Amino acid sequence: MRVAVVGGGIAGLSAAFRLAAAGAEPVVLEGSPEIGGKVRQARLGDLTVDVGAEAMLARRPEALDLVEAVGLSADVVAPEPIPSMVWSRGALRALPPTIMGVPSDLAALDASGVLAGPVTSTPLPVPDEDVSVAQFVGDRLGREVVDRLVEPLLGGVYAGHADRLSLRSAAPVISELGPDLLAGAAARAAAPKASGPALVGVRGGVGRVPAAVVAAAGFEVRTGATVRSIRRDGTGWELVVGPTTAPVRERFDAVVMAAPAPAASRLLAEVAPRAAFALAGVDYASMVVVSLLLEGADLPSGTGFLVPPVEPLEIKAATFSSRKWAWLAEAAGGATVLRASIGRAGDTAVLQRDDASLVDLAVADLRSVVEPGGAIGSVTASMVQRWGGGLPQYEVGHRELVRTVLDDVAAVPGLEVCGAAYEGVGIAAVVATGRAAAERTVAG
Ligand SMILES: Cc1cc2nc3c(=O)[nH]c(=O)nc-3n(C[C@H](O)[C@H](O)[C@H](O)COP(=O)(O)OP(=O)(O)OC[C@H]3O[C@@H](n4cnc5c(N)ncnc54)[C@H](O)[C@@H]3O)c2cc1C
């Protein structure tokens, strides 16, 4: 069975990997010059660094299963066990323990000074219908918890706004805390946890995974192969692939659509119109990752810091990468590798700036946070990675939207969808959708 996998991000690659393992013949059609999508590496001075995803959830199996299957298990590494910080009310403060921003230790919260005043809890039932994360938490714990704890933590995953993101889809863990959020968070924090780190990386960078998947499975991958259209052709499919000047028609037995929602929506318009219409409603946050190589930096403790959107800074987070990942510290010698992210959903003006001004912006913000007691040092190399349409926004009602897409697609024989737009944006969740799409394809 020849299967066209549209999109060579981690969703498409994991689908192709599974298809090949099941004896099918996947062909990955990737529009850009490189596979991997948001799992990507670039040069920073003499170093190779991750400029998209840099860690994977270890508390669910899919990402680690894939890493193991492609022979990278020995290179899986835990981040250094150093806590993160939050920039709040004019100072860097220890990030108190929370469940996605809901405080689980009031004494630590008070000691941190992240909030101006104490939190009071108003227990309320968990509604049956979906609501925004901000409404749910704000009604129960007040707006300051939303602004200074939930927003930065949610922002770290979705680069979105708690006022729009869905409780059920973007923060289900909060809805599971029950009517009294503080009691629920404290109980959850006290419950026995799986041993080992929640997140892991790969020595040399998570961006090594896409090439390892291709090397391990040996399926066909074509880059620069933008899929222009797909249509049913008897029992199979005809795809138009390649540059507009020289498109090629090609036949396949099945299609796995692993492109992000806007492209998937366009390509599915004729074959699954209800799915296409729903996918057109998935908004994406664009962002920039500025990677810096620094000499003579003297950074505060921690592996980095988050910035609540109520603070007057452009950066929304900074990761002290060479402190977080021992392999990177070793590769960097005495230098410091730091990455700052800029941009949240709806905030596109900042992305219009040129690279040099984005670097200046990041450095200025970092200085204002770090330099009271430390130093940024001098920038010896920088790399600006723009992620237009970087992260899908799971807005209120997302679960129903996904149901509509999956139901409509399920009615079309030989067509499946997967990727970050559906059931989680993290690598593990995305790999799970790719794997499931492959299994449904093979099962027919
Ligand atoms: C800056 C950033 C940091 C992140 N950090 C983390 C992290 O640390 N940990 C984590 O778990 N997750 C992280 N994520 C999220 C995660 O990386 C992504 O959600 C995931 O990699 C998306 O995979 P995907 O395959 O669904 O989509 P993509 O990676 O977007 O891949 C889709 C591919 O489809 C291609 N395509 C589009 N249209 C067509 C077409 N018409 N024809 C052919 N090809 C097409 C695109 O070029 C692209 O390569 C991060 C995301 C970003 C943006």
The ligand as a Gaussian input file, in Angstrom:
#p B3LYP/6-31G(d) Opt

LIG

0 1
 C        9.197000      27.530000      19.277000
 C        8.543000      26.226000      19.630000
 C        9.015000      25.510000      20.721000
 C        8.428000      24.298000      21.056000
 N        8.938000      23.588000      22.104000
 C        8.451000      22.366000      22.377000
 C        9.080000      21.546000      23.356000
 O       10.100000      21.914000      23.954000
 N        8.535000      20.323000      23.603000
 C        7.442000      19.861000      22.920000
 O        7.001000      18.736000      23.188000
 N        6.842000      20.602000      21.955000
 C        7.333000      21.833000      21.670000
 N        6.757000      22.585000      20.678000
 C        5.603000      22.038000      19.955000
 C        5.999000      20.972000      18.949000
 O        7.308000      21.174000      18.506000
 C        5.066000      21.019000      17.737000
 O        3.709000      21.083000      18.146000
 C        5.242000      19.788000      16.855000
 O        6.606000      19.613000      16.519000
 C        4.378000      19.936000      15.611000
 O        4.554000      18.822000      14.775000
 P        3.651000      18.609000      13.483000
 O        4.279000      17.518000      12.716000
 O        2.228000      18.488000      13.884000
 O        3.710000      19.980000      12.688000
 P        4.963000      20.795000      11.972000
 O        6.158000      20.591000      12.806000
 O        4.395000      22.101000      11.753000
 O        5.133000      19.982000      10.634000
 C        4.248000      20.125000       9.561000
 C        5.040000      20.074000       8.277000
 O        4.125000      20.135000       7.177000
 C        4.755000      20.853000       6.148000
 N        3.725000      21.309000       5.204000
 C        2.802000      22.284000       5.365000
 N        2.029000      22.387000       4.273000
 C        2.456000      21.444000       3.391000
 C        2.046000      21.057000       2.087000
 N        1.020000      21.647000       1.457000
 N        2.733000      20.056000       1.469000
 C        3.774000      19.433000       2.082000
 N        4.201000      19.781000       3.321000
 C        3.539000      20.757000       3.971000
 C        5.491000      21.965000       6.875000
 O        6.525000      22.512000       6.078000
 C        6.003000      21.242000       8.107000
 O        7.312000      20.745000       7.948000
 C        7.330000      23.801000      20.300000
 C        6.848000      24.529000      19.208000
 C        7.449000      25.723000      18.870000
 C        6.941000      26.485000      17.683000

